[in-house]
Amino acid sequence: MKQIEIWLRRVFFYGAFILAALAVCEKVANLFSYTVLRGVFTPLRLLEFAAIGLLFSIAMQLHQIRLSLSARSQDPTK
């Protein structure tokens, strides 16, 4: 289960940056009257999806930090 969480966090993190880069490319293409995505998603919508993915990635990372800190504080060897 821990490995799935690690991979999911990486997918959200890297996916967010890919979506942000795609939004920038789409916006630059739109400035020259072209489109990369053929009007399926606007650059603003892609940035919204990227922000949501990054938010989930940060939330999962903070949850993992909280779990590791609570396990460390309950460790009887300390």
ZAZABA-918733 format. One record per residue: x negated, y, z of N, C-alpha, C, O, CB in turn; residue in one letter; residue number from 1. Coordinates in Angstrom, 1 decimal, padded with zeros to 4 digits. Glycine has a CB too. Example, Ala and Ser with C-alpha at 12.3 -4.5 7.8 and 13.67 -1.06 7.14 Angstrom:
<atoms>
@n.east:-013.2&n.north:-005.7&n.up:007.8&ca.east:-012.3&ca.north:-004.5&ca.up:007.8&c.east:-013.2&c.north:-003.3&c.up:007.8&o.east:-014.2&o.north:-003.3&o.up:008.5&cb.east:-011.3&cb.north:-004.5&cb.up:009.0&resn:A&resi:1
@n.east:-012.8&n.north:-002.2&n.up:007.1&ca.east:-013.7&ca.north:-001.1&ca.up:007.1&c.east:-012.9&c.north:000.0&c.up:007.9&o.east:-013.4&o.north:001.1&o.up:008.0&cb.east:-014.1&cb.north:-000.6&cb.up:005.7&resn:S&resi:2
</atoms>
This chain:
<atoms>
@n.east:-000.8&n.north:-001.2&n.up:000.0&ca.east:000.0&ca.north:000.0&ca.up:000.0&c.east:-000.9&c.north:001.3&c.up:000.0&o.east:-000.5&o.north:002.3&o.up:-000.6&cb.east:000.9&cb.north:000.0&cb.up:001.2&resn:M&resi:1
@n.east:-002.0&n.north:001.2&n.up:000.7&ca.east:-002.9&ca.north:002.3&ca.up:000.8&c.east:-003.5&c.north:002.7&c.up:-000.6&o.east:-003.6&o.north:003.8&o.up:-000.9&cb.east:-004.0&cb.north:002.1&cb.up:001.8&resn:K&resi:2
@n.east:-003.8&n.north:001.6&n.up:-001.3&ca.east:-004.4&ca.north:001.8&ca.up:-002.7&c.east:-003.4&c.north:002.4&c.up:-003.6&o.east:-003.7&o.north:003.3&o.up:-004.5&cb.east:-004.9&cb.north:000.5&cb.up:-003.2&resn:Q&resi:3
@n.east:-002.1&n.north:002.0&n.up:-003.5&ca.east:-001.1&ca.north:002.6&ca.up:-004.3&c.east:-000.9&c.north:004.1&c.up:-004.0&o.east:-000.8&o.north:004.9&o.up:-005.0&cb.east:000.3&cb.north:001.9&cb.up:-004.1&resn:I&resi:4
@n.east:-001.0&n.north:004.5&n.up:-002.8&ca.east:-000.9&ca.north:005.9&ca.up:-002.4&c.east:-002.1&c.north:006.7&c.up:-003.0&o.east:-001.9&o.north:007.8&o.up:-003.4&cb.east:-000.8&cb.north:006.0&cb.up:-000.9&resn:E&resi:5
@n.east:-003.2&n.north:006.1&n.up:-002.9&ca.east:-004.4&ca.north:006.8&ca.up:-003.4&c.east:-004.3&c.north:007.0&c.up:-004.9&o.east:-004.6&o.north:008.1&o.up:-005.4&cb.east:-005.7&cb.north:006.0&cb.up:-003.1&resn:I&resi:6
@n.east:-003.9&n.north:006.0&n.up:-005.6&ca.east:-003.7&ca.north:006.1&ca.up:-007.1&c.east:-002.6&c.north:007.1&c.up:-007.5&o.east:-002.7&o.north:007.8&o.up:-008.4&cb.east:-003.5&cb.north:004.7&cb.up:-007.7&resn:W&resi:7
@n.east:-001.5&n.north:007.0&n.up:-006.7&ca.east:-000.4&ca.north:007.9&ca.up:-007.0&c.east:-000.8&c.north:009.4&c.up:-006.8&o.east:-000.4&o.north:010.2&o.up:-007.6&cb.east:000.8&cb.north:007.6&cb.up:-006.1&resn:L&resi:8
@n.east:-001.6&n.north:009.6&n.up:-005.7&ca.east:-002.0&ca.north:011.0&ca.up:-005.5&c.east:-003.0&c.north:011.4&c.up:-006.6&o.east:-002.9&o.north:012.6&o.up:-007.0&cb.east:-002.8&cb.north:011.0&cb.up:-004.1&resn:R&resi:9
@n.east:-003.8&n.north:010.6&n.up:-007.1&ca.east:-004.7&ca.north:010.9&ca.up:-008.2&c.east:-003.9&c.north:011.2&c.up:-009.5&o.east:-004.2&o.north:012.2&o.up:-010.2&cb.east:-005.7&cb.north:009.9&cb.up:-008.5&resn:R&resi:10
@n.east:-002.9&n.north:010.4&n.up:-009.7&ca.east:-002.1&ca.north:010.6&ca.up:-010.9&c.east:-001.4&c.north:012.0&c.up:-010.9&o.east:-001.3&o.north:012.7&o.up:-011.9&cb.east:-001.0&cb.north:009.5&cb.up:-011.1&resn:V&resi:11
@n.east:-000.8&n.north:012.3&n.up:-009.7&ca.east:-000.1&ca.north:013.6&ca.up:-009.6&c.east:-001.1&c.north:014.7&c.up:-009.7&o.east:-000.8&o.north:015.7&o.up:-010.4&cb.east:000.6&cb.north:013.7&cb.up:-008.2&resn:F&resi:12
@n.east:-002.3&n.north:014.6&n.up:-009.1&ca.east:-003.3&ca.north:015.7&ca.up:-009.2&c.east:-003.8&c.north:015.9&c.up:-010.6&o.east:-003.8&o.north:017.0&o.up:-011.1&cb.east:-004.5&cb.north:015.3&cb.up:-008.3&resn:F&resi:13
@n.east:-004.2&n.north:014.8&n.up:-011.3&ca.east:-004.8&ca.north:015.0&ca.up:-012.6&c.east:-003.6&c.north:015.3&c.up:-013.6&o.east:-003.9&o.north:016.1&o.up:-014.6&cb.east:-005.5&cb.north:013.7&cb.up:-013.1&resn:Y&resi:14
@n.east:-002.5&n.north:014.8&n.up:-013.4&ca.east:-001.3&ca.north:015.1&ca.up:-014.3&c.east:-000.9&c.north:016.5&c.up:-014.2&o.east:-000.6&o.north:017.1&o.up:-015.2&cb.east:-000.1&cb.north:014.2&cb.up:-013.9&resn:G&resi:15
@n.east:-001.1&n.north:017.1&n.up:-013.0&ca.east:-000.7&ca.north:018.5&ca.up:-012.8&c.east:-001.7&c.north:019.4&c.up:-013.7&o.east:-001.3&o.north:020.4&o.up:-014.3&cb.east:-000.8&cb.north:018.9&cb.up:-011.4&resn:A&resi:16
@n.east:-003.0&n.north:019.1&n.up:-013.6&ca.east:-003.9&ca.north:019.8&ca.up:-014.4&c.east:-003.8&c.north:019.6&c.up:-015.9&o.east:-004.0&o.north:020.5&o.up:-016.7&cb.east:-005.3&cb.north:019.5&cb.up:-014.0&resn:F&resi:17
@n.east:-003.4&n.north:018.4&n.up:-016.3&ca.east:-003.2&ca.north:018.2&ca.up:-017.7&c.east:-002.0&c.north:019.0&c.up:-018.2&o.east:-002.0&o.north:019.6&o.up:-019.3&cb.east:-002.9&cb.north:016.7&cb.up:-018.0&resn:I&resi:18
@n.east:-000.9&n.north:019.0&n.up:-017.4&ca.east:000.3&ca.north:019.8&ca.up:-017.8&c.east:000.0&c.north:021.3&c.up:-017.8&o.east:000.5&o.north:022.0&o.up:-018.7&cb.east:001.4&cb.north:019.5&cb.up:-016.8&resn:L&resi:19
@n.east:-000.8&n.north:021.7&n.up:-016.9&ca.east:-001.2&ca.north:023.2&ca.up:-016.9&c.east:-002.0&c.north:023.5&c.up:-018.2&o.east:-001.8&o.north:024.5&o.up:-018.8&cb.east:-002.0&cb.north:023.5&cb.up:-015.6&resn:A&resi:20
@n.east:-003.0&n.north:022.6&n.up:-018.5&ca.east:-003.8&ca.north:022.8&ca.up:-019.7&c.east:-002.9&c.north:022.8&c.up:-021.0&o.east:-003.1&o.north:023.6&o.up:-021.9&cb.east:-004.9&cb.north:021.8&cb.up:-019.8&resn:A&resi:21
@n.east:-001.9&n.north:021.9&n.up:-021.0&ca.east:-001.0&ca.north:021.8&ca.up:-022.1&c.east:-000.1&c.north:023.0&c.up:-022.2&o.east:000.2&o.north:023.5&o.up:-023.3&cb.east:-000.1&cb.north:020.5&cb.up:-022.0&resn:L&resi:22
@n.east:000.2&n.north:023.6&n.up:-021.1&ca.east:001.0&ca.north:024.8&ca.up:-021.1&c.east:000.2&c.north:026.0&c.up:-021.6&o.east:000.8&o.north:026.8&o.up:-022.4&cb.east:001.5&cb.north:025.2&cb.up:-019.6&resn:A&resi:23
@n.east:-001.1&n.north:026.1&n.up:-021.3&ca.east:-001.9&ca.north:027.1&ca.up:-021.8&c.east:-002.1&c.north:027.0&c.up:-023.3&o.east:-002.0&o.north:027.9&o.up:-024.1&cb.east:-003.3&cb.north:027.1&cb.up:-021.1&resn:V&resi:24
@n.east:-002.3&n.north:025.7&n.up:-023.8&ca.east:-002.4&ca.north:025.5&ca.up:-025.2&c.east:-001.1&c.north:025.8&c.up:-026.0&o.east:-001.2&o.north:026.4&o.up:-027.1&cb.east:-002.8&cb.north:024.0&cb.up:-025.5&resn:C&resi:25
@n.east:000.0&n.north:025.5&n.up:-025.4&ca.east:001.3&ca.north:025.8&ca.up:-026.0&c.east:001.5&c.north:027.3&c.up:-026.1&o.east:002.0&o.north:027.8&o.up:-027.1&cb.east:002.4&cb.north:025.1&cb.up:-025.2&resn:E&resi:26
@n.east:001.1&n.north:028.0&n.up:-025.0&ca.east:001.3&ca.north:029.5&ca.up:-025.0&c.east:000.4&c.north:030.1&c.up:-026.1&o.east:000.8&o.north:031.0&o.up:-026.8&cb.east:001.0&cb.north:030.0&cb.up:-023.7&resn:K&resi:27
@n.east:-000.8&n.north:029.6&n.up:-026.2&ca.east:-001.8&ca.north:030.2&ca.up:-027.2&c.east:-001.2&c.north:029.9&c.up:-028.6&o.east:-001.3&o.north:030.7&o.up:-029.5&cb.east:-003.2&cb.north:029.6&cb.up:-027.0&resn:V&resi:28
@n.east:-000.7&n.north:028.7&n.up:-028.8&ca.east:-000.1&ca.north:028.3&ca.up:-030.1&c.east:001.1&c.north:029.2&c.up:-030.4&o.east:001.3&o.north:029.5&o.up:-031.5&cb.east:000.2&cb.north:026.8&cb.up:-030.1&resn:A&resi:29
@n.east:001.9&n.north:029.4&n.up:-029.4&ca.east:003.1&ca.north:030.3&ca.up:-029.6&c.east:002.7&c.north:031.7&c.up:-030.0&o.east:003.4&o.north:032.4&o.up:-030.7&cb.east:003.9&cb.north:030.3&cb.up:-028.3&resn:N&resi:30
@n.east:001.6&n.north:032.2&n.up:-029.5&ca.east:001.1&ca.north:033.5&ca.up:-029.8&c.east:000.8&c.north:033.6&c.up:-031.3&o.east:000.9&o.north:034.7&o.up:-031.9&cb.east:-000.1&cb.north:033.9&cb.up:-029.0&resn:L&resi:31
@n.east:000.4&n.north:032.5&n.up:-031.9&ca.east:000.1&ca.north:032.5&ca.up:-033.4&c.east:001.2&c.north:031.9&c.up:-034.2&o.east:001.1&o.north:031.5&o.up:-035.3&cb.east:-001.2&cb.north:031.7&cb.up:-033.6&resn:F&resi:32
@n.east:002.4&n.north:031.9&n.up:-033.6&ca.east:003.7&ca.north:031.4&ca.up:-034.2&c.east:003.6&c.north:029.9&c.up:-034.6&o.east:004.2&o.north:029.5&o.up:-035.6&cb.east:003.9&cb.north:032.2&cb.up:-035.5&resn:S&resi:33
@n.east:002.9&n.north:029.1&n.up:-033.8&ca.east:002.9&ca.north:027.7&ca.up:-033.9&c.east:003.5&c.north:027.1&c.up:-032.7&o.east:003.7&o.north:027.8&o.up:-031.7&cb.east:001.5&cb.north:027.2&cb.up:-034.3&resn:Y&resi:34
@n.east:003.6&n.north:025.8&n.up:-032.7&ca.east:004.0&ca.north:025.0&ca.up:-031.5&c.east:003.3&c.north:023.7&c.up:-031.4&o.east:003.1&o.north:023.1&o.up:-032.5&cb.east:005.6&cb.north:024.9&cb.up:-031.5&resn:T&resi:35
@n.east:003.0&n.north:023.3&n.up:-030.3&ca.east:002.4&ca.north:022.0&ca.up:-030.1&c.east:003.4&c.north:020.9&c.up:-029.7&o.east:003.4&o.north:019.8&o.up:-030.2&cb.east:001.3&cb.north:022.1&cb.up:-028.9&resn:V&resi:36
@n.east:004.4&n.north:021.3&n.up:-028.9&ca.east:005.4&ca.north:020.4&ca.up:-028.4&c.east:006.7&c.north:020.5&c.up:-029.2&o.east:007.7&o.north:019.9&o.up:-028.8&cb.east:005.7&cb.north:020.7&cb.up:-027.0&resn:L&resi:37
@n.east:006.8&n.north:021.2&n.up:-030.2&ca.east:007.9&ca.north:021.4&ca.up:-031.1&c.east:009.2&c.north:021.9&c.up:-030.3&o.east:010.3&o.north:021.5&o.up:-030.7&cb.east:008.2&cb.north:020.1&cb.up:-031.8&resn:R&resi:38
@n.east:009.0&n.north:022.7&n.up:-029.3&ca.east:010.1&ca.north:023.3&ca.up:-028.6&c.east:010.7&c.north:022.4&c.up:-027.6&o.east:011.8&o.north:022.8&o.up:-027.1&cb.east:011.1&cb.north:023.8&cb.up:-029.6&resn:G&resi:39
@n.east:010.2&n.north:021.3&n.up:-027.3&ca.east:010.8&ca.north:020.4&ca.up:-026.3&c.east:010.7&c.north:021.0&c.up:-024.9&o.east:011.7&o.north:021.1&o.up:-024.2&cb.east:010.1&cb.north:019.0&cb.up:-026.3&resn:V&resi:40
@n.east:009.5&n.north:021.5&n.up:-024.5&ca.east:009.3&ca.north:022.2&ca.up:-023.2&c.east:008.6&c.north:023.5&c.up:-023.5&o.east:007.8&o.north:023.7&o.up:-024.4&cb.east:008.4&cb.north:021.3&cb.up:-022.3&resn:F&resi:41
@n.east:009.1&n.north:024.5&n.up:-022.7&ca.east:008.4&ca.north:025.8&ca.up:-022.8&c.east:007.2&c.north:025.8&c.up:-021.9&o.east:007.1&o.north:025.0&o.up:-021.0&cb.east:009.4&cb.north:027.0&cb.up:-022.4&resn:T&resi:42
@n.east:006.2&n.north:026.7&n.up:-022.1&ca.east:005.0&ca.north:026.7&ca.up:-021.3&c.east:005.4&c.north:027.0&c.up:-019.8&o.east:004.7&o.north:026.4&o.up:-018.9&cb.east:004.1&cb.north:027.8&cb.up:-021.8&resn:P&resi:43
@n.east:006.4&n.north:027.8&n.up:-019.6&ca.east:006.8&ca.north:028.0&ca.up:-018.2&c.east:007.3&c.north:026.8&c.up:-017.5&o.east:007.0&o.north:026.5&o.up:-016.3&cb.east:007.8&cb.north:029.1&cb.up:-018.1&resn:L&resi:44
@n.east:008.1&n.north:026.0&n.up:-018.2&ca.east:008.6&ca.north:024.7&ca.up:-017.7&c.east:007.5&c.north:023.7&c.up:-017.4&o.east:007.5&o.north:023.0&o.up:-016.4&cb.east:009.6&cb.north:024.1&cb.up:-018.7&resn:R&resi:45
@n.east:006.5&n.north:023.7&n.up:-018.3&ca.east:005.3&ca.north:022.8&ca.up:-018.1&c.east:004.5&c.north:023.3&c.up:-016.8&o.east:004.1&o.north:022.4&o.up:-016.0&cb.east:004.4&cb.north:022.8&cb.up:-019.3&resn:L&resi:46
@n.east:004.4&n.north:024.6&n.up:-016.6&ca.east:003.7&ca.north:025.0&ca.up:-015.4&c.east:004.5&c.north:024.7&c.up:-014.1&o.east:004.0&o.north:024.4&o.up:-013.1&cb.east:003.5&cb.north:026.5&cb.up:-015.5&resn:L&resi:47
@n.east:005.9&n.north:024.7&n.up:-014.2&ca.east:006.7&ca.north:024.3&ca.up:-013.1&c.east:006.5&c.north:022.9&c.up:-012.8&o.east:006.4&o.north:022.5&o.up:-011.6&cb.east:008.2&cb.north:024.6&cb.up:-013.4&resn:E&resi:48
@n.east:006.4&n.north:022.0&n.up:-013.8&ca.east:006.2&ca.north:020.6&ca.up:-013.5&c.east:004.8&c.north:020.4&c.up:-012.9&o.east:004.6&o.north:019.5&o.up:-012.1&cb.east:006.3&cb.north:019.8&cb.up:-014.8&resn:F&resi:49
@n.east:003.8&n.north:021.1&n.up:-013.4&ca.east:002.5&ca.north:021.0&ca.up:-012.9&c.east:002.4&c.north:021.5&c.up:-011.4&o.east:001.8&o.north:020.8&o.up:-010.6&cb.east:001.5&cb.north:021.9&cb.up:-013.7&resn:A&resi:50
@n.east:003.1&n.north:022.5&n.up:-011.1&ca.east:003.2&ca.north:023.0&ca.up:-009.7&c.east:003.9&c.north:021.9&c.up:-008.8&o.east:003.4&o.north:021.7&o.up:-007.6&cb.east:003.9&cb.north:024.3&cb.up:-009.6&resn:A&resi:51
@n.east:004.9&n.north:021.3&n.up:-009.3&ca.east:005.6&ca.north:020.3&ca.up:-008.5&c.east:004.7&c.north:019.1&c.up:-008.3&o.east:004.6&o.north:018.5&o.up:-007.1&cb.east:006.9&cb.north:019.8&cb.up:-009.2&resn:I&resi:52
@n.east:004.0&n.north:018.7&n.up:-009.3&ca.east:003.0&ca.north:017.5&ca.up:-009.2&c.east:001.9&c.north:017.9&c.up:-008.2&o.east:001.5&o.north:017.0&o.up:-007.4&cb.east:002.5&cb.north:017.2&cb.up:-010.5&resn:G&resi:53
@n.east:001.4&n.north:019.1&n.up:-008.3&ca.east:000.3&ca.north:019.5&ca.up:-007.4&c.east:000.8&c.north:019.6&c.up:-005.9&o.east:000.1&o.north:019.2&o.up:-005.0&cb.east:-000.3&cb.north:020.8&cb.up:-007.8&resn:L&resi:54
@n.east:002.1&n.north:020.0&n.up:-005.7&ca.east:002.7&ca.north:020.1&ca.up:-004.4&c.east:002.8&c.north:018.7&c.up:-003.8&o.east:002.5&o.north:018.5&o.up:-002.6&cb.east:004.0&cb.north:020.8&cb.up:-004.5&resn:L&resi:55
@n.east:003.2&n.north:017.7&n.up:-004.6&ca.east:003.3&ca.north:016.3&ca.up:-004.1&c.east:001.9&c.north:015.8&c.up:-003.8&o.east:001.8&o.north:015.1&o.up:-002.8&cb.east:004.0&cb.north:015.4&cb.up:-005.1&resn:F&resi:56
@n.east:001.0&n.north:016.1&n.up:-004.6&ca.east:-000.4&ca.north:015.6&ca.up:-004.3&c.east:-000.9&c.north:016.2&c.up:-003.0&o.east:-001.5&o.north:015.5&o.up:-002.2&cb.east:-001.3&cb.north:016.0&cb.up:-005.5&resn:S&resi:57
@n.east:-000.7&n.north:017.5&n.up:-002.8&ca.east:-001.2&ca.north:018.1&ca.up:-001.5&c.east:-000.4&c.north:017.5&c.up:-000.3&o.east:-001.0&o.north:017.3&o.up:000.7&cb.east:-001.0&cb.north:019.6&cb.up:-001.6&resn:I&resi:58
@n.east:000.9&n.north:017.3&n.up:-000.5&ca.east:001.6&ca.north:016.8&ca.up:000.6&c.east:001.2&c.north:015.4&c.up:001.0&o.east:001.1&o.north:015.0&o.up:002.2&cb.east:003.1&cb.north:016.7&cb.up:000.3&resn:A&resi:59
@n.east:000.9&n.north:014.5&n.up:000.0&ca.east:000.4&ca.north:013.2&ca.up:000.3&c.east:-001.0&c.north:013.2&c.up:000.9&o.east:-001.3&o.north:012.4&o.up:001.8&cb.east:000.3&cb.north:012.4&cb.up:-001.0&resn:M&resi:60
@n.east:-001.9&n.north:014.2&n.up:000.5&ca.east:-003.2&ca.north:014.3&ca.up:001.1&c.east:-003.1&c.north:014.7&c.up:002.5&o.east:-003.8&o.north:014.2&o.up:003.4&cb.east:-004.0&cb.north:015.3&cb.up:000.3&resn:Q&resi:61
@n.east:-002.2&n.north:015.7&n.up:002.8&ca.east:-002.1&ca.north:016.1&ca.up:004.2&c.east:-001.5&c.north:015.0&c.up:005.1&o.east:-001.9&o.north:014.9&o.up:006.2&cb.east:-001.1&cb.north:017.4&cb.up:004.2&resn:L&resi:62
@n.east:-000.6&n.north:014.2&n.up:004.5&ca.east:000.0&ca.north:013.1&ca.up:005.3&c.east:-001.2&c.north:012.1&c.up:005.6&o.east:-001.2&o.north:011.6&o.up:006.7&cb.east:001.1&cb.north:012.4&cb.up:004.5&resn:H&resi:63
@n.east:-002.0&n.north:011.8&n.up:004.7&ca.east:-003.1&ca.north:010.9&ca.up:004.9&c.east:-004.1&c.north:011.5&c.up:005.9&o.east:-004.6&o.north:010.7&o.up:006.8&cb.east:-003.9&cb.north:010.6&cb.up:003.6&resn:Q&resi:64
@n.east:-004.4&n.north:012.7&n.up:005.9&ca.east:-005.2&ca.north:013.4&ca.up:006.9&c.east:-004.6&c.north:013.3&c.up:008.3&o.east:-005.3&o.north:012.9&o.up:009.3&cb.east:-005.5&cb.north:014.8&cb.up:006.6&resn:I&resi:65
@n.east:-003.3&n.north:013.5&n.up:008.4&ca.east:-002.6&ca.north:013.4&ca.up:009.7&c.east:-002.7&c.north:012.0&c.up:010.2&o.east:-002.9&o.north:011.8&o.up:011.4&cb.east:-001.1&cb.north:013.8&cb.up:009.5&resn:R&resi:66
@n.east:-002.5&n.north:011.0&n.up:009.4&ca.east:-002.6&ca.north:009.6&ca.up:009.8&c.east:-003.9&c.north:009.2&c.up:010.3&o.east:-004.1&o.north:008.6&o.up:011.3&cb.east:-002.1&cb.north:008.7&cb.up:008.7&resn:L&resi:67
@n.east:-005.0&n.north:009.7&n.up:009.6&ca.east:-006.3&ca.north:009.4&ca.up:010.0&c.east:-006.7&c.north:010.1&c.up:011.3&o.east:-007.4&o.north:009.5&o.up:012.1&cb.east:-007.3&cb.north:009.7&cb.up:008.9&resn:S&resi:68
@n.east:-006.2&n.north:011.3&n.up:011.5&ca.east:-006.5&ca.north:012.0&ca.up:012.7&c.east:-005.8&c.north:011.4&c.up:013.9&o.east:-006.3&o.north:011.3&o.up:015.0&cb.east:-006.1&cb.north:013.5&cb.up:012.6&resn:L&resi:69
@n.east:-004.5&n.north:010.9&n.up:013.7&ca.east:-003.8&ca.north:010.3&ca.up:014.8&c.east:-004.4&c.north:009.0&c.up:015.1&o.east:-004.4&o.north:008.6&o.up:016.3&cb.east:-002.3&cb.north:010.2&cb.up:014.4&resn:S&resi:70
@n.east:-004.9&n.north:008.2&n.up:014.2&ca.east:-005.5&ca.north:007.0&ca.up:014.4&c.east:-006.9&c.north:007.2&c.up:015.2&o.east:-007.2&o.north:006.4&o.up:016.0&cb.east:-005.8&cb.north:006.2&cb.up:013.1&resn:A&resi:71
@n.east:-007.6&n.north:008.2&n.up:014.9&ca.east:-008.8&ca.north:008.5&ca.up:015.5&c.east:-008.6&c.north:008.9&c.up:017.0&o.east:-009.3&o.north:008.6&o.up:017.9&cb.east:-009.6&cb.north:009.6&cb.up:014.8&resn:R&resi:72
@n.east:-007.5&n.north:009.7&n.up:017.3&ca.east:-007.2&ca.north:010.1&ca.up:018.6&c.east:-006.7&c.north:009.0&c.up:019.5&o.east:-006.8&o.north:009.0&o.up:020.7&cb.east:-006.2&cb.north:011.3&cb.up:018.6&resn:S&resi:73
@n.east:-006.1&n.north:007.9&n.up:018.9&ca.east:-005.7&ca.north:006.8&ca.up:019.6&c.east:-006.7&c.north:005.7&c.up:019.7&o.east:-006.4&o.north:004.6&o.up:020.3&cb.east:-004.4&cb.north:006.3&cb.up:019.0&resn:Q&resi:74
@n.east:-007.9&n.north:005.9&n.up:019.2&ca.east:-008.9&ca.north:004.9&ca.up:019.2&c.east:-009.5&c.north:004.7&c.up:020.6&o.east:-010.0&o.north:005.7&o.up:021.1&cb.east:-010.0&cb.north:005.3&cb.up:018.2&resn:D&resi:75
@n.east:-009.4&n.north:003.5&n.up:021.2&ca.east:-009.9&ca.north:003.4&ca.up:022.6&c.east:-011.4&c.north:003.4&c.up:022.7&o.east:-011.9&o.north:003.5&o.up:023.9&cb.east:-009.3&cb.north:002.1&cb.up:023.2&resn:P&resi:76
@n.east:-012.1&n.north:003.2&n.up:021.7&ca.east:-013.6&ca.north:003.2&ca.up:021.7&c.east:-014.2&c.north:004.6&c.up:021.9&o.east:-015.4&o.north:004.7&o.up:022.2&cb.east:-014.2&cb.north:002.6&cb.up:020.5&resn:T&resi:77
@n.east:-013.4&n.north:005.6&n.up:021.8&ca.east:-013.9&ca.north:007.0&ca.up:021.9&c.east:-014.0&c.north:007.4&c.up:023.3&o.east:-014.4&o.north:008.6&o.up:023.6&cb.east:-013.0&cb.north:007.9&cb.up:021.1&resn:K&resi:78
</atoms>
